[in-house]
Amino acid sequence: ERMKYVLSANKEATVYVEGIMDGIDFSATITRRDFETLAEETFKAVTSPIKRFLFDHDLKPEDLHGV
């Protein structure tokens, strides 16, 4: 199962999941606004562990290039 998405500077992106269930592939388009709304709780949940990681490893946010 592979997931692809690119939304960095784009206002919308196509999500493609190969073999999501019983060999069926799935694709859909999502806007940045919808993605951020759907992912809001997840973003909140990962903020604290990321801040802790940065602190524990004496890093700054600009030292990260991806999460």
PyMOL CGO cylinders between C-alpha atoms (Angstrom):
from pymol import cmd
from pymol.cgo import CYLINDER

trace = [
    CYLINDER, 0.00, 0.00, 0.00, 1.50, 3.31, -1.08, 0.3, 1, 1, 1, 1, 1, 1,
    CYLINDER, 1.50, 3.31, -1.08, 0.19, 6.80, -0.49, 0.3, 1, 1, 1, 1, 1, 1,
    CYLINDER, 0.19, 6.80, -0.49, 1.26, 9.83, -2.46, 0.3, 1, 1, 1, 1, 1, 1,
    CYLINDER, 1.26, 9.83, -2.46, 0.39, 13.44, -1.85, 0.3, 1, 1, 1, 1, 1, 1,
    CYLINDER, 0.39, 13.44, -1.85, 1.89, 16.81, -2.59, 0.3, 1, 1, 1, 1, 1, 1,
    CYLINDER, 1.89, 16.81, -2.59, 0.24, 19.91, -1.21, 0.3, 1, 1, 1, 1, 1, 1,
    CYLINDER, 0.24, 19.91, -1.21, 3.19, 22.10, -0.25, 0.3, 1, 1, 1, 1, 1, 1,
    CYLINDER, 3.19, 22.10, -0.25, 2.62, 25.21, -2.37, 0.3, 1, 1, 1, 1, 1, 1,
    CYLINDER, 2.62, 25.21, -2.37, -0.44, 23.95, -4.21, 0.3, 1, 1, 1, 1, 1, 1,
    CYLINDER, -0.44, 23.95, -4.21, -4.02, 24.93, -3.44, 0.3, 1, 1, 1, 1, 1, 1,
    CYLINDER, -4.02, 24.93, -3.44, -5.15, 21.38, -4.14, 0.3, 1, 1, 1, 1, 1, 1,
    CYLINDER, -5.15, 21.38, -4.14, -3.67, 17.96, -4.70, 0.3, 1, 1, 1, 1, 1, 1,
    CYLINDER, -3.67, 17.96, -4.70, -4.66, 14.55, -5.94, 0.3, 1, 1, 1, 1, 1, 1,
    CYLINDER, -4.66, 14.55, -5.94, -4.37, 11.75, -3.39, 0.3, 1, 1, 1, 1, 1, 1,
    CYLINDER, -4.37, 11.75, -3.39, -3.68, 8.30, -4.81, 0.3, 1, 1, 1, 1, 1, 1,
    CYLINDER, -3.68, 8.30, -4.81, -3.70, 5.10, -2.73, 0.3, 1, 1, 1, 1, 1, 1,
    CYLINDER, -3.70, 5.10, -2.73, -2.71, 1.99, -4.62, 0.3, 1, 1, 1, 1, 1, 1,
    CYLINDER, -2.71, 1.99, -4.62, -4.49, -1.20, -3.52, 0.3, 1, 1, 1, 1, 1, 1,
    CYLINDER, -4.49, -1.20, -3.52, -6.47, 0.38, -0.69, 0.3, 1, 1, 1, 1, 1, 1,
    CYLINDER, -6.47, 0.38, -0.69, -8.77, -2.65, -0.42, 0.3, 1, 1, 1, 1, 1, 1,
    CYLINDER, -8.77, -2.65, -0.42, -9.01, -5.91, -2.34, 0.3, 1, 1, 1, 1, 1, 1,
    CYLINDER, -9.01, -5.91, -2.34, -6.71, -4.58, -5.07, 0.3, 1, 1, 1, 1, 1, 1,
    CYLINDER, -6.71, -4.58, -5.07, -8.84, -1.49, -5.65, 0.3, 1, 1, 1, 1, 1, 1,
    CYLINDER, -8.84, -1.49, -5.65, -7.00, 1.78, -6.19, 0.3, 1, 1, 1, 1, 1, 1,
    CYLINDER, -7.00, 1.78, -6.19, -8.37, 5.07, -4.84, 0.3, 1, 1, 1, 1, 1, 1,
    CYLINDER, -8.37, 5.07, -4.84, -7.81, 8.64, -5.98, 0.3, 1, 1, 1, 1, 1, 1,
    CYLINDER, -7.81, 8.64, -5.98, -9.41, 11.94, -5.02, 0.3, 1, 1, 1, 1, 1, 1,
    CYLINDER, -9.41, 11.94, -5.02, -8.64, 15.62, -5.11, 0.3, 1, 1, 1, 1, 1, 1,
    CYLINDER, -8.64, 15.62, -5.11, -8.48, 17.64, -1.92, 0.3, 1, 1, 1, 1, 1, 1,
    CYLINDER, -8.48, 17.64, -1.92, -8.00, 21.34, -1.33, 0.3, 1, 1, 1, 1, 1, 1,
    CYLINDER, -8.00, 21.34, -1.33, -5.45, 22.71, 1.10, 0.3, 1, 1, 1, 1, 1, 1,
    CYLINDER, -5.45, 22.71, 1.10, -8.27, 24.15, 3.22, 0.3, 1, 1, 1, 1, 1, 1,
    CYLINDER, -8.27, 24.15, 3.22, -10.11, 20.81, 3.43, 0.3, 1, 1, 1, 1, 1, 1,
    CYLINDER, -10.11, 20.81, 3.43, -6.88, 18.93, 4.19, 0.3, 1, 1, 1, 1, 1, 1,
    CYLINDER, -6.88, 18.93, 4.19, -5.93, 21.33, 6.98, 0.3, 1, 1, 1, 1, 1, 1,
    CYLINDER, -5.93, 21.33, 6.98, -9.44, 21.11, 8.46, 0.3, 1, 1, 1, 1, 1, 1,
    CYLINDER, -9.44, 21.11, 8.46, -9.41, 17.31, 8.39, 0.3, 1, 1, 1, 1, 1, 1,
    CYLINDER, -9.41, 17.31, 8.39, -5.87, 17.13, 9.78, 0.3, 1, 1, 1, 1, 1, 1,
    CYLINDER, -5.87, 17.13, 9.78, -6.24, 19.83, 12.46, 0.3, 1, 1, 1, 1, 1, 1,
    CYLINDER, -6.24, 19.83, 12.46, -6.52, 17.42, 15.40, 0.3, 1, 1, 1, 1, 1, 1,
    CYLINDER, -6.52, 17.42, 15.40, -3.56, 15.39, 14.15, 0.3, 1, 1, 1, 1, 1, 1,
    CYLINDER, -3.56, 15.39, 14.15, -1.47, 18.55, 13.80, 0.3, 1, 1, 1, 1, 1, 1,
    CYLINDER, -1.47, 18.55, 13.80, -2.33, 19.44, 17.39, 0.3, 1, 1, 1, 1, 1, 1,
    CYLINDER, -2.33, 19.44, 17.39, -1.43, 15.93, 18.59, 0.3, 1, 1, 1, 1, 1, 1,
    CYLINDER, -1.43, 15.93, 18.59, 2.02, 15.92, 16.98, 0.3, 1, 1, 1, 1, 1, 1,
    CYLINDER, 2.02, 15.92, 16.98, 3.03, 19.45, 17.97, 0.3, 1, 1, 1, 1, 1, 1,
    CYLINDER, 3.03, 19.45, 17.97, 4.05, 18.57, 21.53, 0.3, 1, 1, 1, 1, 1, 1,
    CYLINDER, 4.05, 18.57, 21.53, 6.20, 15.51, 20.64, 0.3, 1, 1, 1, 1, 1, 1,
    CYLINDER, 6.20, 15.51, 20.64, 7.94, 17.49, 17.88, 0.3, 1, 1, 1, 1, 1, 1,
    CYLINDER, 7.94, 17.49, 17.88, 8.68, 20.37, 20.25, 0.3, 1, 1, 1, 1, 1, 1,
    CYLINDER, 8.68, 20.37, 20.25, 10.03, 17.86, 22.79, 0.3, 1, 1, 1, 1, 1, 1,
    CYLINDER, 10.03, 17.86, 22.79, 12.23, 16.23, 20.13, 0.3, 1, 1, 1, 1, 1, 1,
    CYLINDER, 12.23, 16.23, 20.13, 13.63, 19.62, 19.14, 0.3, 1, 1, 1, 1, 1, 1,
    CYLINDER, 13.63, 19.62, 19.14, 14.36, 20.47, 22.77, 0.3, 1, 1, 1, 1, 1, 1,
    CYLINDER, 14.36, 20.47, 22.77, 15.92, 17.07, 23.54, 0.3, 1, 1, 1, 1, 1, 1,
    CYLINDER, 15.92, 17.07, 23.54, 18.23, 17.30, 20.52, 0.3, 1, 1, 1, 1, 1, 1,
    CYLINDER, 18.23, 17.30, 20.52, 19.04, 21.01, 20.80, 0.3, 1, 1, 1, 1, 1, 1,
    CYLINDER, 19.04, 21.01, 20.80, 17.45, 21.75, 17.41, 0.3, 1, 1, 1, 1, 1, 1,
    CYLINDER, 17.45, 21.75, 17.41, 15.46, 24.68, 16.06, 0.3, 1, 1, 1, 1, 1, 1,
    CYLINDER, 15.46, 24.68, 16.06, 12.38, 24.37, 13.82, 0.3, 1, 1, 1, 1, 1, 1,
    CYLINDER, 12.38, 24.37, 13.82, 14.41, 25.59, 10.84, 0.3, 1, 1, 1, 1, 1, 1,
    CYLINDER, 14.41, 25.59, 10.84, 16.72, 22.56, 11.34, 0.3, 1, 1, 1, 1, 1, 1,
    CYLINDER, 16.72, 22.56, 11.34, 13.83, 20.27, 10.28, 0.3, 1, 1, 1, 1, 1, 1,
    CYLINDER, 13.83, 20.27, 10.28, 13.21, 19.65, 6.62, 0.3, 1, 1, 1, 1, 1, 1,
    CYLINDER, 13.21, 19.65, 6.62, 10.29, 17.23, 6.93, 0.3, 1, 1, 1, 1, 1, 1,
    CYLINDER, 10.29, 17.23, 6.93, 8.15, 15.38, 9.43, 0.3, 1, 1, 1, 1, 1, 1,
]
cmd.load_cgo(trace, "trace")
